[in-house]
Amino acid sequence: MAGAAESGTSATKKKKMITGNMRLRFMEWDDLLEEFEEKNYLNARRWKPGQDPYKLYAFNQRESERIPSNRVLRDTRHYRCTTLHYNPDLPSTSIVITFHNEARSTLLRTIRSVLNRTPVHLIHEIILVDDYSGDANDCLLLTKLPKVKCLRNDRREGLIRSRVRGADAAKAGVLTFLDSHCEVNKDWLPPLLRRIKEDPTCVVSPVIDIINMDTFAYVAASSDLRGGFDWSLHFKWEQLSAEQKARRADPTEPIKTPIIAGGLFVIDKSWFNHLGKYDTAMDIWGGENFEISFRVWMCGGSLEIIPCSRVGHVFRKKHPYIFPEGNANTYIKNTRRTTEVWMDEFKLFYYSARPAARGKSYGDREELRKSLKCKSFKWYLDNVYPELNLHIPTLAADPITYLSLSLTLTYTLSCTHARMHAHTHTHIHSPPPEKWVLPTSDEWPCDELFLFVHLKIDCNSVQTLFEEAFMPGHGT
């Protein structure tokens, strides 16, 4: 009992020491924030009457500049989140924020929200990676703020390579990635760090609230959402099913998600490095969230949304910056790399949905998957995202002369010491069916599956389009 009392006393002293140090740090931070010449910083490239407030950043620059950098936000968490307590010995984190020609008002507000709403001892550093913005001072002047460091690329690298540079420079054992136009809400970081401490192979994301691009109003998002996608690898938010909601008796519990949005998440640095970081052959932006999500799930980890963590984000309708190869081509290049490495035989459905991706170069990253001994994409569909239906889009070698599509799915199953068993389903439609749902693995009569697909398109003066079988080495 004496040992227990000493242990409790020691813990209490430690907590008081941390609290005292935090108060001193806050006083230092307040002094540094007062020294920062915010008005001079914001005056550069400020919106002027008569200018289009959406031209530079694809959101309302005028409204952003009218809002204080340290504005008060409504706590959007479930009330039960306010009753949770977190140990003071959570790991600290390096916060990595990449940007390219970001509005100074939103960039500053992102950083100020982190400094104002995060326990001091949990921030090891804030690393800004300036992806070759037009004005180097956008980043450099912010280093006068507490904990802020600046790395500047000497050429345009894009989000993916910039994040890897920031992660490589990070000194903390946990990485936190944020976008440059967001605002963290009250107690956003402790629940994320606690989950990482419990399970370092878990990658966690906050609930992403909405900052209106026109008014900059902060709007609470539903806490019953998770990430999903279709076969074109288009990300979407989807509601939890009634069954999934029923299983969540506690609204503070994490939500398993097949995919993360990609802009805001926390990951153990050693796990990030072990998994192969990001695919640095991807360009600018787009598709990286699919690649890292598939890799995490298939290679031994998991993805979760933590309801008691809230971060607001400005969602825009278009990108304000230029893609060297064009927005669509860049996205196709990035997602094709993901498809070829991670989606196995199911890549056919991606090409069906994105015929423009056919023939594009995609590089090679299969060795990483082999070295990590990752599971198959079929495992991912069966265990992580069984709700995904197979949306078979219209295929045509020449859409103008499209006449009909005959789709034949032939399931040929082979078992040792068992006779061949085959099911053939033929549907002829114009246009083809919107949904095709494969049977689950439990419905197959044997273990070894060979799945073949034959796609025949009748067009005037166009050769028959032939796709390889799902399983390499087996023709239709």
N, C-alpha and C positions, 0 to 999 in steps of 0.2 A: 504493500500500500504506500510505503514511503517513497519507493521508486516511482510509482504512478504519480504521486503528488509532485515529486521533483520534475518529472517529465512534463506535467501540466504547467508547473510554474515556469519551466524553461520555454515552453511553447508560448505562454502568455508574454514573457519578456521579449521573445523574438518578434511577436506580433506588434508589441508596443514600439520596439526599435524600428521595425519597418514603417509603422505609421508615423513615427517621429521623423524619419528620413524623408518620407513622402511629403510631409508638411514643409520641410526645408527645401526640398526640390521644387515644390509648387511655388514657394516664394521666389526662388531663383528663376523659375520659368516666367512668372509674372513680370519680373524685372526685365528679362530678355524680350518678352513680348512687347513691353512698353518701349523698349529701345528700337524695335523693328519699325522702320518708317513705312508703315502700311500705305498711307496715302500716296507717298511718292511711288511706291511699287505699283499700285493700282492705276495710277494716272497714265502709265505708258499704254498706248493703243486703246485708250478708253473710248467707248462708243460716243459719237457726237450726233447731235440732232440733225436729221435729214439722211443719215446713213441707215442702211438696212441692218437691223439688229441681229438678223439670222445669217448674214453673209459669211462671216468669218468662222463661226463655230457650229452652225446648224442648230443652235438654240438661242433663246432670247438674251443676248448679251446685255441689253439695257436693264432687264429685270435682275439678272445676276449681279450686276454692279450696284443696284439699289439696295440689295440685301446685305446686312452686316456679315463679316467673315466669321463672327462668333454667335450667330443667331441661336435662339432657344428653339429646341425641337420638342414636339410632343412625344412622350414615351409610348411607343406603339406595341410594346410587348404584351403578352397575356399577363394578367395580374398575378398569376402564380409564379411567374419568373422573378418578381420582386421579392419573393420569400426565400429564394435560393441563396446560399452562402458558398463562397469559394475560398479554398485554402490560400494563404498568402504566399506559399512557396511554388506557385505556378511558374512554368518556364517563361523567360522573357522571349521576345520575338523581334526579328528584323522586318520592318514593314517596307515593302518594295512597291514604289509607284512609278510607272513609266508614262511618258507623255510625249506628244509631238504637237507643237504649236497650240497648246491648251490656253484657254482664256485665263488670265491671271486671277480673276476673281474666283473662279471655281477651283483652281488649283490651290490657292491660298485657303479657301474655305474647307477643302478636303483636309489639309494639314492641321488647320486650327481645330477642326472637329476632333481629330485624333488626339491632339494635345489636351483638349479640354475634357474629353470624355473617356480617357483611358488611365487606369492606375499607373503612376509614374514608373514604378519598378518593372512593369511589364514591357515597356518600350526600350529595347536595347538601342535601336537606331531607326531613323526613317531615311531610306535610300531613294532619292529621286534619280531616275534614269532619263535624261533628256535625249530623246531620239532625234538629234540634229534639228532642233527647232530653229526658226529664223533668228531669234534673239537669245543668246546664251545667258543673259541676265534673268530670263524667266526662271531659271533654275538656280543660278549662282547666288542671287540676292536672298533666296530663301534659306541659305545656310546660316544666316544670322539667327534663325529660329532654333529653339532647343532641339537637339538630337538629329537635326536635318543634315544630310550629306548629299552631295551632288556628283553624279557621273554623267558625262556628256559624250555621246557617240560622235565620231568624226565623220560619219556618213549615215544615211538613213538605213536603219536595220529592221525596223518593224517591232511589233509588240513582243513576239516570241523570243527573238535573240536578245532584245533589250531586257526582258525579264530574266533570262539566263545570266546575263551579265550582272544584274543586280543581285541575283541569288548567289552567284559565285563570290561576290564581294561581301556578302552578309556574314556577320560574326556570330549571331545568335544561332541556337540549335533548332529554332522554329521559324519558318518563313510565312509571312502574311502578305498576300498580293491584293492590292487595291487599285481601282481605276482613279484617274486624275480628276473626275467630276462626280464625286460622291460625298456623303456626310455620314459619319458613324453616329449611332444613337447611344443612349445611356447603357453602360455596362455591356457593351458589345463584345469585348475581347475575352473576358474571363471564361464564359461558357465554351468558347472555341478552344482555348488553350487547355481547359480541363479535359476535353474530349481527346485532344492530341496526347496529353499525358497519360490518359487511361489506355489509349490504343494508338501507338505511333504509326500504324499502317492505315489509319483512318484519315481521309481528307475531308475537311469540313468547310461548309459555306454558311453564311448568315442568311436569314430571310432578307430578300432584297426589296426594300420599299421603293416607291416611285417618287422622284423629284420631277415635277412637271416641267417640260422643256419650254413652255410658254410663260408660265407664271412663277415657276420655281417653288410652288407649293409642295410641301412634303406630305405624301399620301401613303397611308399604311397599306401594305400588300397582304393578301390572305396568307395565313400560316398553314393552310391545307394544300399547298402546291408542291410539286416536285418537277424536276426537269425531265423532258421527254423529247422525242424527235420522230421524224418520218424517214422513209427510205431515201429521200434526197439529201439526208443529213441536214435538215432544217430544224433548228432548235425551237422548242415550244414549251410553255408552262402548261401543266395539266393538273387538274384537280385529283386529289386522292379519291379512290373509290369508297363507296359506303362501307365495304368490308375493311379496307385499310384504316378508315377513320374509326371504326368500331374497335379495332385492335389497339388503338392509341388512347388508352384510358387517361393517361397523363399528357396534357397538352405541351408540357415542357420537354417531352422525350424527343430524341433525334428522329428525323425522317430519312429513311434510306431513299436515295435518288439514283436512277440509272445514269444520269449525266448532270454535270454542273454547268451553270451559265458560263463560267470561265473567268469572269472579271474579278471576282472577289472570293478568295478562299485561303485557308490556312493548311499548311502541310509541314510535317517534320522534315528538316533539311536532309538528314541522312537517308530518309525514305525517298525523298525527291531525287537525290543523287543516285540511289540504288536503282530506281525505276528508269533512269536515263534522262532526267530533267525534262525539257521540252524537245520536240523535234525541230532543231535549228535550221533545217532545210526548208521549213515552211516560211512563207513571206508575209510581211506586214501584219495581217490580221485575218482571222476566220478559220474555223475548223480545228484549232488547237484544243478547244474544250472537248471535242469528240475524241481526239487522239489520246489525251491524257486520261479521260474518263474510262475509255475502253481498257487502257493499259492498267489503271489502278485496279479495276474490278477483276480483270482476267489474270492479273499477275500477283494476286494475293492480298489485295487491300479492299477498301470499301469507300463509298461516298455518302456523306450525310449532310442534311440541312439542319442547323441547330435553331429551333424556334425562338429561343431566348436571346439570340443575337440578331440585331437589326441594323442594317446599313442602307441608306438611301442612295439612289443612283439616277443620274439624268439619262433617260432613254431618248435617243434621237431617231428621227425618221431616215436620216441619211448620214454618210460620213462627210466631214468637212475637209478631209485631206485627200490627196491623190494616191491611187494605187498605180505603180509604174506599168503593170501589165493589165490594168483595169480591174475593177472590183470583182466582176464575175469570174474572170480567168484566174485571179488569185485564189478565190474561194474554191474553185474547181481543182486547182493544183493541190491545195492543202488537203481538201477532203478526199481526193483520189489517193494521196499518200496514206491517209488513214484507212481507207477502204482496202487497198491492196495488202497492207500489212496485217490488219486486225479483223477483217470481216469474213475471211475464208470464202466458202462457196456462196455465202449470202451477198457477196459483192455484186452479183448479177442484178439484184434489185436496185442497187444504187445506180448502176449504169442504165437500167430501165428508166429510172426517174430523171437521170441527168445524162442523156445521150451525148451532150457536148463534151463530156469527160472522156469519151472513147478516144484512144490514141494519144492522149496527153502523157507527157513524161511524168513520172512520179518518184523516181529515185528508189533507194533500197534501204530498208531498216529492219528486214526480217531477222537478221542476226541477233538484234537486241531481244526480240521476242523469244528466240530459241534459248538464248543465254538465261533469260528470266524464267524459263519453263512455264510459260503462261498457258492458261486454259483456252479452249476453243470459243469461237463466237457463238456456236450453238449452245454451249454451256451458259454464256452470258444471256442469251435469249430465254433459256429455260429457267434460269435461277435469278436473274436480275430484272429482266424486262419481258416477262411472258405476255404482257398485254399488247406488245407490238404486233399488229396485224401486217400481213404482207400486202402492201398496196402496189399492185402491178399497174404501172402507167402505160399509156399508149406508146407503142414502139412503131417506128416506121423509118425505113432507110431514106425515104423522101416524103416528108409530111404532106406535101402538096398533092402527090399522086397516091396517097394512102387509100386503100380500098378495104382491107379487112385484116384482122389479126386472128390467127388460129393458135391457141395456146394449149399445149398438151403437157401435163405434168405426169410423169411416169415414176412411180415409186417402186423401186426394185430392191427387195430385201433379201439378203443372203445370210444364212445361218449354217454353222457347222453341223453336219449330220441332220440337216433339215432340208426339205425340198424348197425350191424357189417359190416365193410368194409375191405376187405383183398386184398393184391397184392402178388402174388408169382412169383418169378423169379428163374429159375433153369438153371445153367450153368454147363456143364460137359466138362472139358478140361483136358489135360495132357501135360504140367503142367497147373495149374489153371490160371485164368486171372490175369494180373499184377495189374489192377486197379479196384476198385469197389467204386463208388461214391454214398454216401447216399443222398437222397433228402434233401433239406434244410427244416427247420421247416415251412416255408411259404407254402411249397408244400403239406403239410399234410392236409387232409380235416377236422381234428378235433384235439383237444388239447392233449388228453391223449394218449400216445403212448406206445405200448408194442412191443418191437422188439425182435424177437427170431432168433437164429441161430442154424442150425443143420449141423454138420460136420460129414461126414461118410467116413471112409478110408478103402478100401478093401486091405488087406494084407494077405499073406499066414501065417496061424498059429498065427495071431495077432488079438486080440479082437478089436471090433469096438471102435474107440475113440469118446468119448462123451464130449462135452463142455456144461457147464451150460448156461441157457438162459441169455441174456444180463441183463434182469430185474430179480432180485432175487425173488424166489417164483413162477416163471412161467416156467414150463418145456417145452421142444420141443416135 
